[in-house]
């Protein structure tokens, strides 16, 4: 599955909090990788994905406010 499709699914299923929790737990336990939705991500990949999702959600929120 492509990364954009995966990000879209995370947003659509409102599963952002789970990703954030998995990243926090991994960091707290000193791990360098995050296992999420059946895939293993480096901490950098997971952080980038979370930041991208937050940016997309912010853009959606701004678009809704401007309507």
Secondary structure, 3 states (H helix, E strand, C coil): CCHHHHHHHHHHCCCHHHHHHHHHHHHHCCCCEEEECCEEEEHHHHHHHHHHHHHHHHHHHHHHHHC
